[in-house]
Amino acid sequence: MEITAQMVKELRESTGAGMMDCKKALAEANGDMQKAVDLLREKGLGQAAKKADRLASEGLVTVEVCEKCKQATITEINSETDFVAKNDKFQALTKDTTVHIQANGISTVEELTASTINGVKFEEYLKSQIATIGENLVVRRFETIMADAKGVVNGYVHSNGRVGVLIGAACESEEIANKAQDFIRNLCMHAAAMKPEVISYKDLDKEFVEKEFIALRAELEKENEEFKRLGKPLHNIPLYASRCQIGEAELAQATKAIEDELRAEGKPEKIWDKIIPGKIERFYADNTVLDQRLTLLGQFYVMDDKKTIEQVIAEKSKELGGKIEIVKYVRFELGDGLEKKVDDFAAEVAAQIG
């Protein structure tokens, strides 16, 4: 019997299996659609396809860092349940896939699907794993960052496998890069916990900052109403939300306000230069709340909450004898941006017994 393109299309839509798999199954079944479905299921391909409409929003984030900290890869591979995420076979799959991506310089899902792992096409390898593990599995996203001789990369994945971070830094010398490996990993741990979205305030969109500033002021003013009622100290309502709003003119205005304040307090001008830097630092702290929430460099370090990450990096650079600059930052949180499918349980049961 002739196997038409329409027949292959119909089988693909009903099972979700690959085009060549559908074509082979139809040929083997002599065009019998139901038999072809059964053949696919017997091979584990139909089983995988049957589950393809069930959203995979659990799983694991995996990080692989090469021995010399010059290359690091992060992946998010999803499963349907957190139970499977604890399965040894699934954990092996995530590690093997991450190592495979890094070793072969794979940068897109399409490249991954077409690649060969353990002697078979990755697409077939994944389908066989789906059949064995019994849940839909999806390689959702991955990224690799690399460094040259003067650079360093490191990564961290939280113990629950739900959050992972990679950070890459450019250093003044190869020696400093080698010495900075553990420090960069500590910054990864900070970012895993504190969720910065970008490296610096320079990476924030100004229009976004303006909108967030309006919301921030409204948030603080609302809280102040409650604080006033309770007799608690009130929030300082900031003039700005980010350093990207503070140019030379704004800084000059702030400095003048500090000088006027010192003059009014009767402080001698000869000691102003000792007071003003601290007050400028306080001005930045009060007026960069958005940076503290969203930027890695603007956040206060979890291991020393009196200093920002930017200050900590400057201190570490001085300690090691050369500049360290963060140039790349990647953070994956499991299921970020996905919505879990809510099943109608009663309808599902009715369908099974109907």
N, C-alpha and C positions, 0 to 999 in steps of 0.2 A: 504494500500500500504506500502511496506517495505521502510523504510527511510535508505538509505545507507550513509556510511561515505563520499563518493564522493559528494553526494547531499548536505550534511551539509557543506563540504569544499567549494563547489561552492557558496552556499548562504552566507557563511562567507566572502568570497572574494568579492562578489558583494555588500554586505551591511556593512561589518566590524563588525557586531553584534557578541555577545558572542556565543560560541559553543552550550551551552545548550539552549540559546534563539532560535538559528537557528533550533535546533532539535525539540523543542516544536512547533515552528511556522510551520515547515514542516509537523509534525504529525497532527496539527490542520487543515492544508490546504490539508491534504491527498496527500501530495507530489507535489502539484501544486506550482511551484517555484515563479511565479508572485504573487499568492495569499499570499504565505509566506512572500514575500517582503512587500506586502501591510499590512499584519498583524503586522510585525515588525515596520513599519512606524506608524501604528495606535497606537502602544504602546510607540512611541517615540524612539524606539531603532534603527529603520532604519534611522530615521532622523539624529540621532547622528552619525551613521555609514557613511551616505552619505557625511557628512562634514569632515570625518576623514582624508582626503587627503589635507585638507586646513590647512596650517601651522599656528599654534597658537603661535604668537610671541609677542603679547601684554599681558595684564593681570596685576597682582599685586604681589609684594613681601610683605609678611606679617610677622610680628615678634610678638611673644608671650613670655612674661617674667613672671615667677611666682612671687608671692608677696614678697617672701624673697630673691629674686635674686640668687637662687641656681640652676635654670633650665631655659633655654631659647631655643625657637625653631624658626627657620626661614624657610619659604616656598616660592617657586615661582610657582604660578599657572597661566598658560597662557590661553589667549583667542585670538580670531582672530582680534578683533578691540579694540582700546582704548575706544570706546564708551561704550562697554560692561563692561570695567574695572571700569566705573563710576556707573554701575548698582547696586542698593542696594542688590539685590539677589545674585549677583556675589560676592560682598564684604562680605556678610554674609557667603557664601560658603567658601571663603578663610579663614575667621576667624574660622569658625566651624571646618574646616579641620586641621588647625594649632593647635587648642586646642586639637582635637582628637589625632593627632600624638603625641603631648607631653604627654597627659594623659595616653596613652596606650604604651608608649615606643617604638613606631614604627620607624624602621630605614631604611626600603627599600620600594620601590614602590610596590613590590610584596606583602609584609606584609600589606601595606595599602589597596591594592586592595582586599585582602582576609579578611580584618577586618570588623567589624560590627559597623555601626554608625546609631543612631536613629532607631535601630531595624531592619535595612536592611544591606545587603552587601554593602560595599563602592562602588564597581563597579556599582551596580544598582542605588545607590544614585547619583553617578556622572552622569550616563546616564539620569536619570530623570531631573537633573539640566540642562544638555545639551538641552534636549527637551524643557524645560521651558524657558531657556534663549535664545535658538535659535542659538548658536554658538558652534563650537568645543571647548572643554575645556580640558586642559592637566595639571595634577600635574607633573611638570617637575622635581623638585628636592626639597629636604628639609634636614635639619640637626638640631639636638638638642645637646646642650652642657650642661654639669652638673658640679656642684662644690660640694666639701665636706664642712665641717663646717668652715674651714679656707679659703675657696674660695668664689669668687663672680663672677656672670655672669650678663651681662646686654645687652641690645640691643637698636637699633634705626632704624626706618624706615622713610625715607624722606616723606614729606607731599604728594608728587605725587605718592607714592607707587611704584616707579620704582627702588629704591635702599634701601637695608637693610643690617645691620651689627650686628653681635654678637661678643662680646669679653669676654673671661674668664680670670680671674687672680687668682693666688695663693698668699695668704697673710700670714704674720707671725703669725697672731692670728685671732680668730673669730671676735673680737672687731674691728680690722682694716678692715676686710672684710666688715662688716656692714657699717662702715664709708666711705668706698670707692665706694659704689654703684653709687652715682651721678657722681663721677669722671670717672668711667668706662663708663657710658653712654655718657659723654662728649667726651671720646676717640672714641666711636662708631660714634658720629656725625662727628668728624674729619675724620675718615676713610671713611664715606659715601661720603664726599666731595672730599677727596684727593686721593682716589683709591689706597692705598698701596696693593700690591699683597701678601706679606708675612710679618711675624712679624719682622724678623731680617736679617741682612746681612748673618748670619750663615745659613739661609734657602735658600740662592741663590746658584745655581749650578755654580761651578768655570768656567767651559767651556762656559756657557752662559754669565758670566760676562766678560770673555776675548773677546768674539764676540761683546758684547754691548760696551765694552771699545773702540774697533776699530771704531765702528760706532759713538760713542760719540765724539771722537777726530775729526773725519772727519766732523761731524756736526758743532762743534765749530770753526774749521779752516775755514769752508765755510762761516759761519756767520762773522768771523773776516775779510774776504775779503771785505764784504759789509760795515762793520763798519769802516774799514780803508778808504774806498772810501768816506764815509760820515763824516769822522773825529771824529767818536765816540770812546769811550774807548773800548779796545779790551778784549775779554774773556781771562782769564788765561787758558792755555792748561794744563789739569791735567796730573800728572804722573800715577795716578791710578783712578779707577772708584768706588771702593768699599773697605770697611775695610777688606774684605776677601782677598784682595791683599796686605794688609799692615801688615807684620809680624814684629818681633823684629828687624830684620836686616834693613828693610825699615824705621822703626821708628828711629833707631839709625842713619841712613844716613840722614834723615830729620833733626834730632836734631843737628847733626854736621854742616849741611848747615846753620842752624839758628845761631849757635855759631860763625861760620866763618863770617856771615853777621854782627853780633853784634860786633865782633872784628874789622872788617873793618870800622864800623861806629864809633869806638872809645868808645863804651859803656863799663863802668867799669864792671869787672867780678863779683864784689860783688852784682850787681843788676840784673844779668842775671836770677837768679831763680825767679824773679818777672816778667820778660818779656817772658821767654821761654814758660810757660804754655799757655799763650794767643796765642802765635804764633803756638804752636802745635795744639791748638783748630782750628786755622785758616787753618792750613795744612790739618786737617781732613775734614773741611768744603769744601775746594777746591778740595779734592781728593776722595770724597764719593758721587758724583753727582748721581750715580746709586742708592745708598742706599736712597738718598733723594727722588728719584722718585718712588721707588718700595717697600721700607720697612717701616712699621709702625714706628718702633723705630728711624729710621734715618730721618724721615720727620720733618720739622719745624712745630710746633703746630699752628693751625689756630687761636687760641685764644691768642697766644704770639709768633709771628714769629721770635723772637730772640733766642728761645730755641727749641731744638729737643724734640720729644716725650720722648725719653730716659731720657733727663735731667728733663723734667716735672715730669715724674714718680719718679725719684730720689728725687725731691723736695717734692712731695706729700708723699712719704714714710717717709721722715724725719719729715714732718709736723704731720703725723698721728702716728709716733713713731714705725714704723716697716716696713719691706720690702713688696713691692708689685711687683709681676712679671707677665707679660702677658704670658699666656701659650696657649691660643687658640684664633684664629681669623677666622671669616667667613664673607665673603662679597658676596652678591648676587646682580647683576644688571640685571634688566629685559631683557630677550632676549639675554643675553651675550653668544656669540658663535653660535647663531642661525642666519640663513639667511632667510629673508622674501622671500616667493615665489612670483615671478613676473608673474602675469597672462597676457595672450594675450587677451586683452579686445575685440578686433575685432573678434577673433576666438570664444570667449565665446558667443558673441551676435549671430554670424552666426550659432553656434551649437543650440542655443535656438530657432531660428526662422526657421531652416532648416527642 
